[in-house]
Amino acid sequence: MADINHFEYGWITPALSYALSVLGSILGLVCAGRIRTATSTGQKLWWGSLAAWALGGTAIWTMHFMAMLGFAVTGSRIRYDVPITVGSALIAVAAVGIGLAIVGTGRLSAARILGGGLFTGAGVAAMHYTGMAAMRLDGRLLYDNLRVGLSVLIAVVAASVALWLAVTVRKGVAIFASALVMGVAVNGMHFTGMSALSVHLHEDRGELSGAGVGTLLIPIVLLVIFGVVGLVYALLAAPNDDDRAALAYLDARRAQPSTAAAGGPADVTEPDPVGLRARSTLARPGAQFPSRRDHQSR
C-alpha cells in the first residue's frame, strides 16, 4: 500500500476548503430565502437555481476540489479526467436543486425534509466518489466499506440540515452561524470519505492521461470568482422589502381616480413629511400670492 498524505501543503488547503464551503453556504441560504418571497414561478426557479449553484457548486464541489489539492500519493503522480470531473460538479448542483425543489414546494414537513435530505445526501456522496473516480494515478483505489457508509450517512444528515436551514433561516446572524455549521458538516463528510481510501500501486508505471491540478486550478478559481461575483450582484440588484412596498404603494396610487384633474380636493392621506404638498399649491394656476401691501399691512 502506498503512503497517502491528505494535507501535503499543511493547513492551507483545509482552511481554504472550509472558507469556500462557508461562503457558498451563506450565499446559498440567502438565495434560498428569496425563494419564499418570490411572487412568480419564474422568480422561484431563478432563486432556486442560484441557491443550487451556491450550495452545490461552491459550498460542496469547489470545497471538494480545493481539499483534493492537498491530496498526494507517495510514488505516483495524480491527473484528473476532465469530463468526469465536470460531471461530478453537475451532479452536486443538480442534487441540491432537486432537494430544494422537494422541500420548497408545498407545506414544509418532516417527510419533505427527510426525502429531500436523502436525495441530496446521496447526490453529494455520488459527487464525491465520482470526483475520486476521475483521478488517474499509478495505482488502484480501494475503499473501506464501513467508512464509505459513514460518509454517506454524514452526507444525508448534512443535506437534511442544510435543506431545513435553507427554508427556515432568515436573519443575518442565524445565516452566518448556520453556514459555519454547514461548513463543518461538508468538510467532515469529505475527509471521512477520504479516510476510507487506500491506494495499491502498480508495479508497471505508465503514462497517465488527464489534466494536472495546475491545469484545472486556474479555470476553477476563475469560475468561483465570477460565480461568487454574479451571485452577490444578483442579490444586490434584487428588490428588497422596502422596494416592493414602494412599488405596491405607487401601483395603488396609480389605481386611484384622479381628483385633481376634476378640480376636487387633493388627497391628504398621502404622506407629506416635509410639507411639500402645502408649498406646491402656491405654484398652481390661480393661486393668490401675498402682495407687498399685504405684508406691510401686517
KARAVEN-V532312 format. One record per pair of residues at least 24 apart in sequence whose C-alpha atoms are under 8 Angstrom apart, sorted by the first residue. I is the first residue (numbers start at 1). J is the second residue. D is the distance in Angstrom with one decimal. If there is no record, write none. Layout:
<<I,J,D> <I,J,D>>
This chain:
<<1,198,7.0> <1,199,5.8> <1,200,4.7> <1,201,6.6> <2,73,6.6> <2,74,6.1> <2,75,7.4> <2,198,7.4> <2,199,5.6> <2,200,6.0> <2,201,6.2> <3,73,6.0> <3,74,5.4> <3,199,7.9> <4,71,7.4> <4,72,6.0> <4,73,4.8> <4,74,6.4> <4,198,7.5> <4,199,7.7> <5,70,7.5> <5,71,5.7> <5,72,5.2> <5,73,6.3> <5,74,7.9> <6,68,7.7> <6,70,5.5> <6,71,4.4> <6,72,6.4> <6,194,8.0> <7,70,4.7> <7,71,6.2> <7,72,8.0> <8,70,4.8> <8,71,6.3> <8,72,6.5> <9,70,5.8> <10,70,7.8> <13,66,6.2> <13,67,5.5> <13,69,6.7> <13,70,5.9> <14,66,7.7> <14,67,5.7> <14,70,8.0> <16,63,7.8> <16,66,7.0> <16,67,7.9> <17,62,7.5> <17,63,4.5> <17,64,7.1> <17,66,5.4> <17,67,5.6> <17,187,7.6> <18,63,6.8> <18,183,5.8> <18,184,7.3> <18,187,6.6> <19,183,7.7> <20,58,6.5> <20,59,5.8> <20,62,7.1> <20,63,5.7> <21,55,8.0> <21,58,6.5> <21,59,3.7> <21,60,6.2> <21,62,7.9> <21,63,5.7> <21,179,7.8> <21,182,7.5> <21,183,5.0> <21,186,7.2> <21,187,7.9> <22,59,6.5> <22,179,5.1> <22,180,5.7> <22,182,7.0> <22,183,5.0> <23,58,7.7> <23,59,6.8> <23,179,7.5> <24,54,4.9> <24,55,5.4> <24,57,7.9> <24,58,4.9> <24,59,4.2> <24,60,7.9> <25,54,6.8> <25,55,5.6> <25,58,8.0> <25,59,5.6> <25,179,5.1> <25,182,6.9> <25,183,7.4> <26,175,6.3> <26,176,6.3> <26,179,5.5> <27,51,7.2> <27,54,6.0> <27,55,7.7> <27,231,7.2> <27,232,7.7> <28,52,6.9> <28,53,7.6> <28,54,4.8> <28,55,5.2> <28,166,7.7> <29,165,7.4> <29,166,5.1> <29,169,7.6> <29,175,6.7> <29,179,8.0> <30,166,8.0> <30,170,7.7> <30,175,7.6> <31,235,7.4> <32,166,5.6> <32,167,6.7> <33,166,6.7> <33,167,6.5> <33,168,7.9> <33,169,7.5> <33,170,6.5> <35,104,7.9> <36,104,7.9> <36,167,7.6> <48,97,6.7> <48,100,7.0> <48,101,7.6> <49,97,6.6> <50,231,7.0> <51,97,7.6> <52,93,5.4> <52,94,7.2> <52,96,5.3> <52,97,4.7> <52,100,7.6> <53,93,5.6> <53,97,8.0> <54,228,7.9> <54,231,7.8> <55,93,7.4> <55,96,7.0> <56,89,7.7> <56,92,4.8> <56,93,4.2> <56,94,7.6> <56,95,7.5> <56,96,5.7> <56,97,7.9> <57,89,6.3> <57,90,7.9> <57,92,6.5> <57,93,5.6> <58,224,6.9> <59,183,7.5> <59,186,7.8> <60,92,7.2> <60,124,7.7> <60,186,6.6> <61,88,7.8> <61,89,5.8> <61,92,6.6> <61,127,7.6> <62,220,7.8> <62,224,7.7> <63,187,7.7> <64,128,7.3> <64,190,6.8> <69,213,7.1> <73,199,7.8> <76,137,6.1> <76,138,5.5> <76,139,7.7> <76,201,7.9> <77,137,5.8> <77,138,7.1> <78,135,6.6> <78,136,5.7> <78,137,4.9> <78,212,6.9> <78,213,7.8> <79,135,5.7> <79,136,4.9> <79,137,6.5> <79,208,6.8> <79,209,6.7> <79,210,5.2> <79,211,5.3> <79,212,4.8> <79,213,6.9> <80,134,5.3> <80,135,4.6> <80,136,5.7> <80,209,7.8> <80,210,4.9> <80,211,5.2> <80,212,6.3> <80,213,7.5> <81,134,4.9> <81,135,6.5> <81,136,7.1> <81,209,7.5> <81,210,4.8> <81,211,6.5> <82,134,7.5> <82,210,6.7> <82,211,6.7> <84,130,7.1> <84,131,7.0> <84,133,7.8> <84,134,5.5> <85,130,7.5> <85,131,5.6> <85,134,5.8> <87,130,7.9> <88,126,7.7> <88,127,4.7> <88,128,7.3> <88,130,5.6> <88,131,5.6> <89,127,6.8> <91,123,6.4> <91,124,7.5> <91,126,7.4> <91,127,5.7> <92,123,6.1> <92,124,5.6> <92,127,5.7> <95,119,6.9> <95,120,4.9> <95,121,8.0> <95,123,5.1> <95,124,7.0> <96,120,5.5> <96,123,7.8> <99,163,7.2> <100,163,6.6> <103,163,7.1> <103,164,7.9> <103,167,7.6> <104,167,7.0> <113,160,5.9> <113,163,6.8> <113,164,6.4> <114,160,6.3> <116,159,7.9> <116,160,6.8> <116,163,7.4> <117,156,5.5> <117,157,6.9> <117,158,7.8> <117,159,4.9> <117,160,3.9> <117,161,7.7> <117,163,6.9> <118,156,5.4> <118,159,7.6> <118,160,7.2> <119,156,7.8> <120,156,7.0> <120,159,5.9> <120,160,7.9> <121,152,7.0> <121,153,7.8> <121,155,4.6> <121,156,3.8> <121,157,7.2> <121,158,7.2> <121,159,5.2> <121,160,7.5> <122,152,6.8> <122,155,7.1> <122,156,6.5> <124,155,6.5> <125,151,7.4> <125,152,5.7> <125,155,6.3> <128,190,7.2> <128,193,8.0> <136,208,6.5> <136,209,6.9> <136,210,7.0> <137,208,6.7> <138,201,5.8> <138,202,5.7> <138,205,6.0> <138,206,7.2> <138,208,7.6> <139,199,6.1> <139,200,5.2> <139,201,3.8> <139,202,4.9> <140,199,5.5> <140,200,5.1> <140,201,6.3> <140,202,7.3> <141,197,6.8> <141,198,6.0> <141,199,4.8> <141,200,6.6> <142,197,5.7> <142,198,5.1> <142,199,6.0> <142,200,7.4> <143,196,5.1> <143,197,4.7> <143,198,6.2> <144,196,4.9> <144,197,6.7> <145,196,7.4> <146,196,8.0> <147,192,6.7> <147,193,6.5> <147,195,7.3> <147,196,5.3> <148,192,7.7> <148,193,5.7> <148,196,6.1> <150,192,7.4> <150,193,7.9> <151,189,5.2> <151,190,7.4> <151,192,5.5> <151,193,5.2> <152,189,7.5> <154,185,7.3> <154,188,7.6> <154,189,5.6> <155,185,7.8> <155,186,7.3> <155,189,5.8> <158,182,6.9> <158,185,5.7> <158,186,6.9>>
